[in-house]
């Protein structure tokens, strides 16, 4: 009866993991972090399958039963260890951590995984009567699984990657104030928390299958956040998109911030078409990404909301004291963009128009219309000064 209930729980988790994996592979666009999450889902599904197999074989008596149990348990521990490392890599790609592009750093960070894998495989050859048992041992006479002396080492290696994920996810959530990545970071931090609590429960209550459900719950959080980002985040620049901008701005239209006023900035890249025509669309994409990086570095620490509206147009929403502070923000953006674009074969500049919300009279379309009008005035002034057509 216990084995049946155990397998029921595992099959339920496997069904959820399989469904998420199918959904992940439906999309045409395959980004690197999508591939990493897909790998974690595959490993989690494989880990659950080996756990079920090990449970079914445990204490069963037939020819070669102990050998099959050994292989099933070893495979479970190996795959679980690799899955923990794969999740750390997924976190790294999402948060653009330095190790993601460094083979040397990944090899160093993989040391706990190598240790866990080696001792998991060694467990096949070390029986329960050995002076020091490995991760687990199988009593060949009874075909009975028992934890080994180094089981705690395996748990510690897994926990290392859990805390690695939590540490960097929480750090990003605290330090990065721009809207989209904050929500993502808090969601990612759950992966380390849920499996850690589930693993600790299974350490102290060996017969309760909690690790796989904990991992499944965490992956469900990560998957739902990924799906939400596909809807709300621009895939090229990883900024909030037009839909997210409209939702955010609508929610702020009637919000009272005391003496501060709500400002809307409209930013348009100058001569963007000529960049595409002269240097190609790939270079045009690089220019858009560079502008996005500038907005992150300038507006992110200030706590402002920013988005890519579409094409070569961006927006910033901010609570400021007056136009003087708004002009200072524009200057900071211009200055930062000038520094970052040094060395490019073309000038990369922005025209910026901004306006503040009029008390009690603005709707979102009116707000945009007035900001667009200011942008148009900026472009006219620039064209008149340089005497060049846009």
C-alpha positions in Angstrom: 0.0 0.0 0.0 2.9 2.4 0.9 4.6 1.7 -2.4 1.4 2.3 -4.4 0.9 5.7 -2.7 4.5 6.6 -3.2 4.3 5.8 -6.9 1.1 7.7 -7.2 2.7 10.9 -5.9 5.7 10.4 -8.2 3.6 9.8 -11.3 1.6 12.9 -10.5 4.8 14.9 -10.4 6.1 13.3 -13.6 2.8 14.3 -15.4 3.3 17.9 -14.4 6.9 17.9 -15.4 6.1 16.3 -18.8 3.3 18.8 -19.4 5.7 21.7 -18.8 8.3 20.1 -21.0 5.9 19.8 -23.9 4.8 23.4 -23.4 8.4 24.5 -23.4 9.2 22.8 -26.7 6.1 24.1 -28.6 7.6 27.6 -29.2 9.5 28.3 -32.3 11.9 30.8 -30.7 14.5 28.9 -28.7 16.6 31.2 -26.4 19.6 29.9 -24.5 17.9 30.2 -21.1 14.8 28.3 -22.5 17.1 25.4 -23.5 18.6 25.4 -20.0 15.2 25.3 -18.3 14.1 22.5 -20.7 17.2 20.5 -19.7 16.3 20.9 -16.0 12.8 19.7 -16.7 14.2 16.6 -18.6 16.5 15.8 -15.7 13.8 16.3 -13.1 11.5 13.9 -15.1 14.3 11.3 -15.4 15.1 11.7 -11.7 11.5 11.0 -10.8 11.4 8.0 -13.1 14.5 6.4 -11.5 13.1 7.1 -8.0 9.9 5.2 -8.9 11.9 2.4 -10.3 14.1 2.2 -7.2 11.0 2.1 -5.0 9.3 -0.6 -7.0 12.5 -2.8 -6.9 13.2 -2.2 -3.2 12.8 -5.4 -1.2 11.6 -7.4 -4.2 13.0 -10.9 -4.6 13.9 -12.2 -8.1 17.1 -13.1 -10.0 19.4 -10.1 -10.2 17.1 -7.9 -8.1 19.9 -6.4 -6.1 21.8 -5.5 -9.3 18.8 -3.7 -10.8 18.2 -1.9 -7.5 21.8 -0.8 -7.4 21.6 0.6 -10.9 18.3 2.4 -10.4 19.4 4.0 -7.1 22.8 5.1 -8.6 21.1 6.5 -11.6 18.7 8.5 -9.4 21.5 10.0 -7.4 23.6 10.8 -10.5 20.7 12.5 -12.3 19.6 14.4 -9.3 23.1 15.7 -8.8 23.4 16.8 -12.4 20.0 18.4 -12.2 21.1 20.6 -9.4 24.1 21.8 -11.4 21.9 22.4 -14.5 19.6 24.6 -12.4 22.6 26.7 -11.3 23.5 27.1 -14.9 19.9 28.2 -15.8 20.1 30.8 -13.0 23.4 32.0 -14.4 22.1 32.4 -17.9 19.0 34.3 -16.7 20.9 36.7 -14.5 23.9 37.0 -16.9 26.4 35.9 -14.3 30.0 35.8 -15.4 30.5 32.1 -15.1 27.9 31.4 -17.9 30.5 32.2 -20.6 33.5 30.8 -18.8 34.3 27.0 -19.2 36.9 27.3 -16.5 34.5 28.7 -13.9 31.9 26.2 -14.8 34.4 23.4 -14.3 35.3 24.8 -10.8 31.6 25.2 -9.9 31.0 21.7 -11.0 33.3 20.2 -8.4 30.4 19.3 -5.9 28.6 17.7 -8.8 31.7 15.6 -9.7 32.0 14.5 -6.1 28.3 13.5 -5.9 28.4 11.6 -9.2 31.6 9.7 -8.3 30.4 8.6 -5.0 26.9 7.7 -6.4 28.5 5.4 -9.0 30.9 4.0 -6.4 27.9 3.0 -4.3 27.2 0.2 -6.7 30.4 -1.5 -5.8 30.5 -0.9 -2.0 28.1 -3.1 0.0 26.6 -2.4 3.4 29.3 -4.5 5.2 32.1 -2.2 4.0 34.0 -0.1 6.7 32.7 3.1 5.0 29.6 2.9 2.8 29.0 5.4 0.0 25.8 7.4 -0.7 23.7 4.3 -0.3 24.1 0.5 -0.1 22.0 -2.5 -1.1 21.7 -5.5 1.1 21.9 -8.3 -1.6 20.2 -10.9 0.6 17.1 -8.8 1.2 17.5 -6.4 -1.7 17.0 -3.6 0.8 18.1 0.0 0.2 19.9 1.7 3.1 21.5 5.1 3.3 25.3 5.1 3.3 27.8 6.9 5.5 28.4 9.6 2.8 24.7 10.3 2.2 25.2 13.6 4.1 27.9 14.6 1.6 25.5 14.1 -1.3 22.9 16.3 0.4 25.5 18.9 1.0 26.5 19.0 -2.6 22.9 19.5 -3.7 22.3 22.1 -1.0 25.4 24.0 -2.3 23.6 24.6 -5.7 20.3 25.4 -4.0 21.9 28.2 -1.9 23.9 29.4 -4.9 20.6 29.9 -6.8 18.9 31.6 -3.8 21.9 33.9 -3.0 22.2 35.3 -6.5 18.4 35.5 -7.2 17.8 37.4 -3.9 20.8 39.6 -4.6 19.4 40.5 -8.0 15.9 41.1 -6.6 17.4 43.6 -4.0 19.8 45.4 -6.3 18.0 45.5 -9.6 15.0 47.8 -9.3 13.6 47.6 -12.8 10.2 46.0 -12.9 10.5 42.7 -14.8 13.7 41.2 -13.3 12.6 41.9 -9.8 9.6 39.6 -10.1 11.7 37.0 -11.9 14.4 37.0 -9.2 11.9 36.5 -6.3 10.4 33.6 -8.3 13.8 32.0 -9.0 14.7 32.2 -5.3 11.8 29.9 -4.5 13.5 27.0 -6.4 16.2 26.9 -3.7 13.8 27.3 -0.8 11.2 24.7 -1.8 13.6 21.8 -2.7 15.8 22.7 0.4 12.8 22.3 2.8 11.6 19.2 0.9 15.1 17.7 1.0 15.4 18.3 4.8 12.1 16.6 5.3 13.2 13.6 3.4 16.5 13.5 5.3 14.7 13.3 8.7 11.7 11.3 7.4 13.1 8.8 5.0 9.9 7.2 3.9 8.1 10.4 3.0 8.6 11.3 -0.7 9.1 15.1 -0.5 12.1 15.9 -2.6 10.5 15.3 -6.1 7.3 17.2 -5.2 9.4 20.1 -3.9 11.5 20.2 -7.1 8.3 20.0 -9.2 6.7 22.9 -7.3 9.8 25.0 -7.7 10.0 24.2 -11.4 6.3 25.1 -11.8 7.0 28.5 -10.3 9.9 29.0 -12.7 7.9 27.8 -15.7 5.0 30.1 -14.9 7.3 33.1 -14.5 9.0 32.2 -17.8 5.6 32.1 -19.6 4.7 35.5 -18.0 8.0 37.0 -19.2 7.3 35.7 -22.8 4.1 37.8 -22.7 5.4 40.9 -20.8 9.1 41.2 -21.8 10.6 42.3 -25.1 12.7 39.4 -26.4 15.5 41.4 -27.9 16.3 44.0 -25.2 14.7 42.1 -22.2 13.0 45.3 -21.2 9.3 45.5 -20.4 7.2 45.6 -23.6 4.4 47.8 -24.7 1.7 45.8 -23.0 3.5 45.9 -19.7 4.0 49.7 -20.1 0.3 50.3 -20.7 -0.6 48.2 -17.6 2.0 49.9 -15.4 1.1 53.4 -16.6 -2.7 52.8 -16.2 -2.1 51.6 -12.6 -0.2 54.8 -11.8 -2.5 57.4 -13.4 -4.5 58.0 -10.2 -1.8 57.2 -7.7 -0.9 60.1 -5.3 2.8 60.5 -4.5 2.5 63.7 -2.5 4.7 66.5 -4.0 6.1 64.3 -6.7 4.6 64.3 -10.2 4.2 61.5 -12.7 6.4 62.0 -15.8 6.3 60.1 -19.1 9.4 60.1 -21.3 9.3 59.2 -25.0 12.8 58.3 -26.4 13.4 57.9 -30.1 16.7 56.8 -31.7 18.0 59.3 -34.3 18.6 58.1 -37.8 17.9 54.5 -36.8 16.8 53.6 -40.4 20.1 54.7 -41.8 21.9 52.4 -39.3 19.9 49.4 -40.6 20.3 50.4 -44.2 24.1 51.0 -43.9 25.3 48.4 -41.4 22.5 45.8 -41.5 19.7 44.8 -39.2 22.0 42.9 -36.8 23.9 46.0 -36.1 20.6 47.8 -35.7 19.6 45.2 -33.1 22.9 45.8 -31.3 22.2 49.5 -31.2 18.8 48.8 -29.6 20.4 46.5 -27.0 22.9 49.3 -26.2 20.2 51.8 -25.6 18.4 49.2 -23.4 21.6 48.8 -21.4 21.8 52.6 -20.9 18.3 52.7 -19.6 19.0 49.9 -17.2 22.2 51.6 -15.8 20.7 55.1 -15.6 17.0 54.4 -14.7 17.3 51.1 -12.8 19.2 52.4 -9.7 16.7 55.4 -9.6 13.7 53.0 -9.4 12.1 54.2 -12.6 10.0 52.0 -14.9 11.2 51.7 -18.5 10.1 49.8 -21.6 10.6 49.3 -25.3 7.5 50.6 -26.9 8.3 49.1 -30.3 10.7 49.7 -33.2 13.3 52.3 -32.1 11.1 53.9 -29.4 11.5 53.5 -25.7 9.6 54.9 -22.7 10.4 55.8 -19.1 7.9 56.4 -16.4 9.1 58.2 -13.3 7.9 60.2 -10.2 10.0 63.4 -10.1 9.8 66.8 -8.3 9.9 69.1 -11.4 11.1 69.7 -14.9 14.6 70.4 -13.7 14.9 66.9 -12.3 13.4 65.6 -15.6 16.0 67.4 -17.6 18.7 66.1 -15.4 17.5 62.5 -16.1 17.6 63.3 -19.9 21.1 64.5 -19.6 22.2 61.4 -17.6 20.8 59.2 -20.4 22.5 61.3 -23.1 25.8 61.3 -21.3 25.7 57.5 -20.5 24.8 56.7 -24.1 27.6 58.9 -25.4 30.2 57.0 -23.3 28.9 53.5 -24.2 28.7 54.3 -27.9 32.3 55.5 -28.3 34.0 53.5 -31.0 30.9 52.8 -33.0 31.1 53.5 -36.8 28.0 55.7 -36.5 26.6 58.3 -34.1 24.1 56.8 -31.7 21.9 59.5 -30.2 18.4 59.9 -28.8 15.7 62.5 -29.0 13.7 62.7 -25.8 10.4 64.3 -25.1 8.7 64.3 -21.7 5.7 65.7 -20.0 4.1 65.4 -16.5 0.5 64.3 -15.8 -2.0 67.1 -15.5 -4.0 66.8 -12.4 -7.4 65.2 -13.0 -7.5 65.6 -16.8 -5.2 63.1 -18.4 -6.0 59.7 -19.8 -3.3 57.4 -20.9 -3.7 58.2 -24.6 -3.7 62.0 -23.8 -0.6 61.5 -21.7 1.2 59.8 -24.6 0.0 62.4 -27.1 1.5 65.2 -25.1 4.8 63.4 -24.6 4.9 62.6 -28.3 4.3 66.3 -29.1 7.3 67.2 -27.0 9.4 64.6 -28.8 8.3 66.0 -32.1 9.4 69.5 -30.9 12.8 68.1 -29.9 13.3 66.5 -33.3 12.3 69.8 -35.1 14.8 71.7 -33.0 17.5 69.2 -33.7 16.8 69.2 -37.4 16.8 73.0 -37.5 20.1 73.1 -35.7 21.9 70.6 -37.9 20.0 71.5 -41.1 19.7 67.8 -41.9 16.5 65.9 -42.7 15.5 63.1 -40.4 
